[in-house]
């Protein structure tokens, strides 16, 4: 067997990557089971290569920062979107909610590990595609583009939460087991470079009508997010305007249809494992006719909505028991027999609000107003004046993001962080400290690799 690690793919209806690298531990060289095929065979043809990539997409839905029960819920509790009602838990979620993190928190470790598993899988696909001699050139470009974007998304979440992070670009454990941290600004530079490489490799046309695979415009939106984080407002503006002008997307004016999977405002969504499964967001937030045993929306979040705001009326469900009322996230409707909803990851409303922010940061407030007003008009609330100041504009954008994207993929945390307003949580989070802008590097990872020292401030 070759000294390099083989990617092993098992046929179970479709191919899925089995050899994932946990904490960059050394993988044993063993004989290949008879029901598995080598990396060379996986990337001999488009069908098996696509199956490997589909396994990665399935992993994103099942257990990654993009999973509907992960980042949105965790960062919703970490910030000011959700309250937690479970008395005890050994998962580390209570410490997340109370902002009393320590580096041995199991959830902090699991989040890191799951993300890096998918990074490893992305690298395995990138290597397989690069060394394939039989895949058509156009397919190699597309496969590389999708894997690059997925890896970039994972790194982006890791950078936002942990700061300086390892940036492995290989499956070679000899390199990965002792890799050091890349400084956070350099991570963003590398993400910008990787995404700029990925964009021209992808086409605007979706390879599936359900928009469950990445296309060029989705890649461009992630590029814009990275540019916004770097405060490259003009570059982000140009990218966001190109997305907005695409004929692929139409603004969804019906608030009740925003989370239906057929919407042409959706840039990217993830499909549940089984055709009629409810999305994970439903199972994470649902409770009815009883006090919540897990999470519910914070009353402070509910209180920022105008009484007539259609988002409050359609996306939040009050649940009253006796004299007490709690507020359930109600964006997704299907508790069983789901045939109309997938987990929406990217939608056009984000393009509108990011573009408005990029314009406002450049003192182009007049141009930004119609973008915000499109969302406010759909919500049935009063429109902004064209003469609004830059400061008021930026505050309104932050508020609209909060009302539009609550519990979706960590928007609130990232929006506050990008606008240097995380410390505003002091007023509503008892234990919030400025160093909570980052999580601790998991203790287990530092013990395995001392190159991950020093620990983040405050931990």
N, C-alpha and C positions, 0 to 999 in steps of 0.2 A: 504494500500500500504506500502511496506517496506520503511524504512527511507532512505536507500541507493537510489541514483539516478538510475532510469531505463534508459537504452539505448533504444531509440524508433526508430524503423525502419519502413519506409513506403514503401509499394509495389507500384512502378511506373515503371513497366517493369522489373526493378531489384530493390533490396533493396539498400537504401542509408541512411546513418546516418543523422538524423535530429537534434538531440539534441546535438549541439556543444556549447562549453563553451566559450562565448565571455568575454575576459578580466577577467576570473575567477569570474564573477558575480554569485550571488546565483541564482539557478534555482528553479522555483516554482514547488511544488508538485501538480499535477493535475490528474484528472481521465484520464485513457488511452483511446484515441479515438478508435473507433471500427475497424478502418482499420489499426491499428498498433499492433505490437506484442512486448512482453517484451524481455529483454535480455536473459532470460532463454530459451525462445522459439527460438530466433535467433540462439543460439548456441546449439540447440538440434541436428542439423544435418549438414552435410558438405555443402549442397547446400545453405542453408541460411547463414551459416557462411562465405562461399566464396563470397556470394552476398554483405555482409557487408564489407568485405575486398575490393571487387571491387569498392564499393562506395568510399572508401578511395583512391584507385588508381585514380578514376575519379576526385576526389577533387585535387589530386596532379597536374593533367593536367590542370584543370580549374583555380585554384587559389591557388598557393603555391610558395615557392621559386624555385620549379622545372618547373613551368609553362613557356612556351616559350616566353611569353611577360613580364616576371617578372625579375628575377635576371640577366639574360644575358643582357637585355636592360638597366636595372637600373644601374648595375655596369659597363656596357660599357660606359654609360654617366658619371658615377662617376669617372672613370679612364680616359684613353686616347684612347678609341676605337671608340667612337661615338661623333658626333657633334649634337647639338639640334637646330632646326630652327623655332620652334613655338614661336611666340612673347609673348603670355600670356598663363597661365595655372593656375588653382586653385588646381591641384593635388599634388603640391609639387615637380614635376619633374624638374622644372627649377632650383630650389635651390639645387637639387641633382647634376645637371649638373654643376652649378656654384660653387659647394662646399661651399654653404652658409647655411648649415643646422641649424635649431633650433629644440628644442625638441617637438614643436607643429606641425611639418611638417606632413601633413596628410598621405603622402606616407610611411613615416617611421612608423607611427602608424598602417597603413593597413598591411604593410609587417609583422610586429610583430604579429598582431591579426590573420592574415590568417595562419601563421605558427603554432601558439599555438592552433588554432582550430583543425588543423590536428594532433597535438600532443595529444589533448584530444581524438580525434577519435581513434588514435592508442592505447591510454590507455584503452579506452572502449573495444576495441577488445581484448586486452591482458587480461583484467579482465574477459570478457565473456568466453574466451577460458580456462582460468585457472579454473574457477568454473564450467565449463560444466562437466556433469557426463555421457554424451552420445556420445560425439565425440570420434572417434577412436584415440588412442594414437599418431599414426603417423601423423594424420591430425592436432592434437593439436600442435605437434612440428612444423609442417610446417607453420601453421597460426601464431603461436607465433614468429617464426623466421622472417617472412615477416613483421609483425607489428613492431617488434623490430628494424629492419633495417630502415623502414620508419621513425620511431620516431627518430632514431639516425641521419639520414640525416637531418631532420628538426632541431634538436638541433645543429648539426654541422654548418649549415648556420647561425643560431641565434648566436652561439658563435663567428663565424668569424666576424659578423657584429656588435654585441652589447657587446661582451666580457663576463663579469660576467652576468649570466642569471639565471632565475628560471629553475629548472629541475624537473617539476612535473611528478610523476610516478603513479598517481591515478586520478580518476574522482571525488573524494570527494571534494566538493567546500569548506568545512570547513577548509581543509588543503590548497587548492590551492589559496583561496582568500587572504591569508596572508603569502604566501611562500616567503622566502627571496632569494637572489641571491647566486648561487654557483660560487665560483671563477673560472675564465676561465681555469687555469691548471687542476682543479678538474673536470670541465666539460669534458675536453678531456680524463681524466683518466676514467671517467664513460662511455664515449662513447666507449673507447677501450674495457672496460669490457663488455658492452652490445653487441657490435659487435662480440666479441670473444664468447659470449654465443649464439648469433644468428647463426654464421657460421655453427656449426655442426648440427643445427636443420634443415638446408636446404640441398637439394640435388643439384648436378650439373645439373641434367636434368631439363629443363624448363617445366613448366606445360602448356605452350602454345607455339606453334612453332613460334609465332610472337615475342617472348621475351619481352612481355609487363608486365610480373610479375618477381619479383626478384628471383634469384637463389643463390646458394652458392658463385659462383665466383663474382657476383655483390656485395654481402655482403663483400667478401674479398677485393674487390677494395676499398670500403668505409673504411674498416679497415685500409688498406694501406694508404689512405689519412690522416686518423687520426694519424697514426704512423709517417708519414712524417711531419705533423704539430708539433708533439712532438719531432722531430729530432731523432727518433729511426730508423736510416737508415738501420741497419742490419736486424731488424725485418721486416721492410717494404720490403726490398729486397727479403727476403724469401717468403713473401706472394705474391709479384708481380711476382716472377719467377714461382710460382705454377700456377698462372692464365695464364701466357704466355705459359706455357707448355701444357695447356689443349687442347685436340683435338676438343673441341667445337668451337674454334675460329681460324680463318685464316686471316692473314693480307690482307686488300683490296688494291690491286695494281692499281686499276682503280680509279683515282681521281673523275671521274664523277659519281661513284656509292656509294660514302661514305655515302650519306644521303638517300639511298634507304633502305626501311624497311626490305628487305630480306637479307641484308648483314650478313655474319657470323663473321664479326669483331665487331658486336654490342653486348654489354653485357646486355643493358637494354634500352628500349624506352617506351614512353607514347603514347597512342592511342587517336586521336581526338574523340570527342563525337559522331559524325556522320561519317559514312564510307567514304564519299567523301569530308569531310571538309578539307580545307588546314590547315596545322599546324599553330600554333600561331606565330611562328617565321616568317612565310611568311607575315601575315597581319601586324606584327609589323614593318617590315623593308621595305616593298615593296613600291616603287614609280617608275613611268615610264614616260618619255617624258615630264617631268615638274620638276621644282625645288621642293625639298623635303619640306613638310609642318611639318614634325616631326623629324626623325633622318636620318642620313647618316654616313657612315664610315668617320673617321677623315682622312684628307690628310696625316698626319704623319704616320698613320697605313698603308695606301696604299703605302707610300713611302719606307717602309722597305722591300718590296718584290722585288726580282729580276724580271726583265721584262719577263723572260721566266718561272717564277714560275707558275706551273699549278694551284696552289691555287688562285693566282691572276687572272688568265685567266678564271677559272671556278667558283670561289666562290665570285667574286666581279664583279659588272657590272657598268662601267662608264655610267653616264647619262649626256649628254651635251645639254644645252639649250643656244643658242647664244654663248657668250664668256665664259660661266661658265660650269664647270664640277663637278658633285658630284659622290659619289661612294656608290652604293647600295649593301647591303649584299645579296648574291645570292646563298647561300648554298642550300636552298630548292627551288624547281623549280615550283611546282604546285600552281597556283593562284586559280584555280577552279577544280572541278571534280578530286580531289586527290585520287588516288588509289595506289600510290607507296611510300608514305612517312609518317612516324610517327616522333614524336619529339625524337631525339636521346639524351639520357641522359649520357650513358657510352659507350665508344668504345675503341677498343684495342690500338689505338694510344696513349691514355692516359696512359695505362699500360707501353708502351714502354718508354715514356718520363719520367714518374715517376721513373721507374726502372733505367733509365740512370742517373737521378738526385741522386737517392739513392746510386748508384755505385760511381758516381763522388764525392759525399760527403765523401766517404770512400777511396778516392784516387785510385779507380779502373777504371781509365779513359779509359784504353785500352778495357776493357770489355763493357764500355758504348758506345763507338763510333759506333759499328754496329747497335745499337738501333736507334740512331739519324739518321744514314745514310739510314736506311730503309725508313724513312719518307722523308728525303731529296731526295732520289733517286726517290720515287714516284712523288715528286713535280717537278722533272726534273732540280734540281739545283746541284751545285758541292758538293762533299762529303767532310767530315771532315777527316783530317789526323789522323792516329792512335797515333801520338806523341803529340797531343794537350794537353796543360796544364790544370790543374784542374780549374783555374779561367776562362780561355777561354771556357772550356767545360760547366761550369755552366751558363755562359752568353749565350752561343749558345743554351742551353736547354731552357732558359727563352725566347729567341727570337723565337725558334721553337714553343714553347707553344703559344706565341702571334700570330704567323702566322697560326697555326693549329686550334686553339680553339677560335678565336675571336667571341665575342657575344654569346658564349655557356656557360650557367650556371655560370657566374661569374669567369671563369678561370683566367682572367688577374689579377683581384684584389687578388685572393687567391694565385696565383703564386708569385706575387710581395710581398705579406705579408709573405708568407712562407720563402722567400729568403731575408727578411728584406730590401726590396728595394722600399717600397711604397713611400718613400720621393723622389725618382727619378721623381715623377710626378710634383715636384716643377717647373721643366723646361717647362712644357706644360699646367699646370693647374694654372691659375692665383691666385686662392684663396686657393690652397692646403696648409694645415698645418699638422704637424706631428700627431696631435690628431685626424685627419680624418681617422686614421686607424680603428677607431670605429665610429659607429653612436650613437646619443643620445638615451637613454632609452625614449620611448614615454612619454610625459608629462602626458597624460591621464592615463597611467598605474601607474605612481608614485602617482597621486592623488587618485587612487583607492586602492593602496597598498603602504604605506610608507616604507615597508620593501625593496622596490626596490631602495631606496636611498643608497649611494649618486649617483648623476648623473655622467655620464662619463665625464672625463676631457675635458674642452674646451666648454662645453655646460651649 
